[in-house]
Amino acid sequence: MKSEILIIGGGIIGLSIARELDQRGLSGIMVVEQGYCGEQSSWAAAGMLGAQAETDEPGDMLSFCVESRSMYPELAGSLLDDTGIDIELDQKGTLYLAFDDDDAARISQRVRWQRNAGLEALTLSGPETRRTEPFVSPEVIGGALFPNDWQVDNRKLLSALRRYADLRGITVVEQTTVNSLNISNGVVTGAGTSTGEISADRTIIATGAWTSLIKIGAFPVPIAVKPIRGQMIAFRTAKRLFERVVYSTNGYMVPRADGRVLIGATSEDVGFNKDISAIATAGLIETASKIAPALGSLPVIEEWAGLRPAGPDRMPILGEFSGVRGLYVATGHYRNGILLAPRTAELIADLMIDGGRSPYLDAFSPDRFRIS
Ligand SMILES: Cc1cc2nc3c(=O)[nH]c(=O)nc-3n(C[C@H](O)[C@H](O)[C@H](O)COP(=O)(O)OP(=O)(O)OC[C@H]3O[C@@H](n4cnc5c(N)ncnc54)[C@H](O)[C@@H]3O)c2cc1C
């Protein structure tokens, strides 16, 4: 098979890059996926766009998250126009709960540094927190509101990106595993796959947790990305009880428009294993009950697990490897790949099309792990 641009991996990152490159007028784009597109980590996610709830300090990661989050309203509108799929961008914000003085101190500190960084964040008293979300636990003593930390239905987002690819004639090859990249005189010329060879002028690795399994020629990709399992559960309430995403130190709750309430998530270093465990389910039910006691008595309607792609420093890995031409990588998005997909796609497209050198390419360069 022949392609001009080969994207390996059909998760949120690979599909978002395919769309971005198509929108910039590039052709000959092919996405190769070992299973079916959008069925791995990106499907398992909770869809939070938690730039502020998820980031612990100012810096490149915070600004990258904030920039990506701000791209969502335009992305949601454009995908609705192009595909007819509403990705349910919900802009009601995120509430962070404090159950004791330590929580309250940590939350106040987060609000303080974020306000200093020019972001909107409010500290709330216990009564204010409970007025904001009346179904949270009476044991809550305070909280913080991040009005710009939104959520999206990530499964709908994947369907929209997949439909976009079909409508625009982006070639999608599923049930095909890329085993190795072909390299000639320091230039990547395509890939060897489970169903044959694919030639390509340029290749992008967007393979999430599986990235380190690919070989460049005879050698493994020189970055260590490993899977970190996240298990989640969902309840259904007769009507929507919660307006916002609710965070706590033990876990989070994401209310969807259809009445589902998602509870997440575990963080387990157990290899490529997506089994669901009774212990994790029990722990998630406990988290739900702590956040909102009314949830604890409801039946669990769905349980699932996904593998987050975690690099050595838990930051994204974006750009080119020095010494190898025609090869780009976009992986290691760990807990924030849904949030970071639009900005990641933009950055990779800028680099591929204009050679655009964003400072993020230094901060998140794959070369930062090289020992030499
Ligand atoms: C429980 C859970 C909750 C999460 N919640 C959130 C959240 O609320 N907000 C957020 O922003 N992020 C969240 N995340 C993180 C987010 O899901 C990931 O960061 C993101 O999905 C990574 O996207 P990806 O495209 O790199 O990976 P994936 O979605 O895993 O896609 C990679 C794809 O590449 C394919 N592939 C791999 N190797 C090959 C190969 N050799 N050949 C062909 N295809 C290959 C895989 O089959 C897969 O489909 C969560 C993750 C989990 C597990």
Ligand as a Chemical Component Dictionary entry (heavy atoms), coordinates in Angstrom:
data_LIG
# 
_chem_comp.id                   LIG 
_chem_comp.type                 NON-POLYMER 
_chem_comp.pdbx_formal_charge   0 
_chem_comp.three_letter_code    LIG 
# 
loop_
_chem_comp_atom.comp_id 
_chem_comp_atom.atom_id 
_chem_comp_atom.alt_atom_id 
_chem_comp_atom.type_symbol 
_chem_comp_atom.charge 
_chem_comp_atom.model_Cartn_x 
_chem_comp_atom.model_Cartn_y 
_chem_comp_atom.model_Cartn_z 
_chem_comp_atom.pdbx_ordinal 
LIG C1  C1  C 0 -9.893  5.596  32.776 1  
LIG C2  C2  C 0 -9.305  6.748  31.997 2  
LIG C3  C3  C 0 -9.826  8.014  32.155 3  
LIG C4  C4  C 0 -9.298  9.076  31.433 4  
LIG N1  N1  N 0 -9.889  10.298 31.539 5  
LIG C5  C5  C 0 -9.419  11.331 30.796 6  
LIG C6  C6  C 0 -10.075 12.584 30.847 7  
LIG O1  O1  O 0 -11.087 12.762 31.531 8  
LIG N2  N2  N 0 -9.566  13.610 30.085 9  
LIG C7  C7  C 0 -8.455  13.435 29.304 10 
LIG O2  O2  O 0 -8.036  14.409 28.661 11 
LIG N3  N3  N 0 -7.839  12.243 29.225 12 
LIG C8  C8  C 0 -8.286  11.191 29.953 13 
LIG N4  N4  N 0 -7.672  9.983  29.902 14 
LIG C9  C9  C 0 -6.419  9.872  29.125 15 
LIG C10 C10 C 0 -6.715  9.717  27.647 16 
LIG O3  O3  O 0 -7.680  8.721  27.471 17 
LIG C11 C11 C 0 -5.433  9.368  26.888 18 
LIG O4  O4  O 0 -4.404  10.275 27.212 19 
LIG C12 C12 C 0 -5.689  9.427  25.390 20 
LIG O5  O5  O 0 -6.797  8.633  25.065 21 
LIG C13 C13 C 0 -4.474  8.985  24.602 22 
LIG O6  O6  O 0 -4.845  8.978  23.246 23 
LIG P1  P1  P 0 -4.030  8.131  22.194 24 
LIG O7  O7  O 0 -4.685  8.334  20.884 25 
LIG O8  O8  O 0 -2.589  8.436  22.353 26 
LIG O9  O9  O 0 -4.197  6.626  22.718 27 
LIG P2  P2  P 0 -5.269  5.503  22.360 28 
LIG O10 O10 O 0 -6.648  6.008  22.444 29 
LIG O11 O11 O 0 -4.942  4.324  23.215 30 
LIG O12 O12 O 0 -4.977  5.213  20.851 31 
LIG C14 C14 C 0 -3.788  4.612  20.406 32 
LIG C15 C15 C 0 -4.214  3.685  19.272 33 
LIG O13 O13 O 0 -3.065  3.194  18.618 34 
LIG C16 C16 C 0 -3.326  1.842  18.255 35 
LIG N5  N5  N 0 -2.034  1.192  18.070 36 
LIG C17 C17 C 0 -1.087  1.002  19.013 37 
LIG N6  N6  N 0 -0.008  0.373  18.493 38 
LIG C18 C18 C 0 -0.299  0.170  17.191 39 
LIG C19 C19 C 0 0.435   -0.430 16.130 40 
LIG N7  N7  N 0 1.657   -0.913 16.320 41 
LIG N8  N8  N 0 -0.142  -0.502 14.902 42 
LIG C20 C20 C 0 -1.382  0.016  14.697 43 
LIG N9  N9  N 0 -2.114  0.605  15.683 44 
LIG C21 C21 C 0 -1.567  0.682  16.905 45 
LIG C22 C22 C 0 -4.124  1.310  19.433 46 
LIG O14 O14 O 0 -4.851  0.147  19.081 47 
LIG C23 C23 C 0 -5.003  2.488  19.779 48 
LIG O15 O15 O 0 -6.257  2.441  19.135 49 
LIG C24 C24 C 0 -8.189  8.881  30.571 50 
LIG C25 C25 C 0 -7.680  7.589  30.398 51 
LIG C26 C26 C 0 -8.230  6.533  31.105 52 
LIG C27 C27 C 0 -7.686  5.146  30.876 53 
# 
loop_
_chem_comp_bond.comp_id 
_chem_comp_bond.atom_id_1 
_chem_comp_bond.atom_id_2 
_chem_comp_bond.value_order 
_chem_comp_bond.pdbx_ordinal 
LIG C1  C2  SING 1  
LIG C2  C3  SING 2  
LIG C2  C26 DOUB 3  
LIG C3  C4  DOUB 4  
LIG C4  N1  SING 5  
LIG C4  C24 SING 6  
LIG N1  C5  DOUB 7  
LIG C5  C6  SING 8  
LIG C5  C8  SING 9  
LIG C6  O1  DOUB 10 
LIG C6  N2  SING 11 
LIG N2  C7  SING 12 
LIG C7  O2  DOUB 13 
LIG C7  N3  SING 14 
LIG N3  C8  DOUB 15 
LIG C8  N4  SING 16 
LIG N4  C9  SING 17 
LIG N4  C24 SING 18 
LIG C9  C10 SING 19 
LIG C10 O3  SING 20 
LIG C10 C11 SING 21 
LIG C11 O4  SING 22 
LIG C11 C12 SING 23 
LIG C12 O5  SING 24 
LIG C12 C13 SING 25 
LIG C13 O6  SING 26 
LIG O6  P1  SING 27 
LIG P1  O7  DOUB 28 
LIG P1  O8  SING 29 
LIG P1  O9  SING 30 
LIG O9  P2  SING 31 
LIG P2  O10 DOUB 32 
LIG P2  O11 SING 33 
LIG P2  O12 SING 34 
LIG O12 C14 SING 35 
LIG C14 C15 SING 36 
LIG C15 O13 SING 37 
LIG C15 C23 SING 38 
LIG O13 C16 SING 39 
LIG C16 N5  SING 40 
LIG C16 C22 SING 41 
LIG N5  C17 SING 42 
LIG N5  C21 SING 43 
LIG C17 N6  DOUB 44 
LIG N6  C18 SING 45 
LIG C18 C19 SING 46 
LIG C18 C21 DOUB 47 
LIG C19 N7  SING 48 
LIG C19 N8  DOUB 49 
LIG N8  C20 SING 50 
LIG C20 N9  DOUB 51 
LIG N9  C21 SING 52 
LIG C22 O14 SING 53 
LIG C22 C23 SING 54 
LIG C23 O15 SING 55 
LIG C24 C25 DOUB 56 
LIG C25 C26 SING 57 
LIG C26 C27 SING 58 
# 
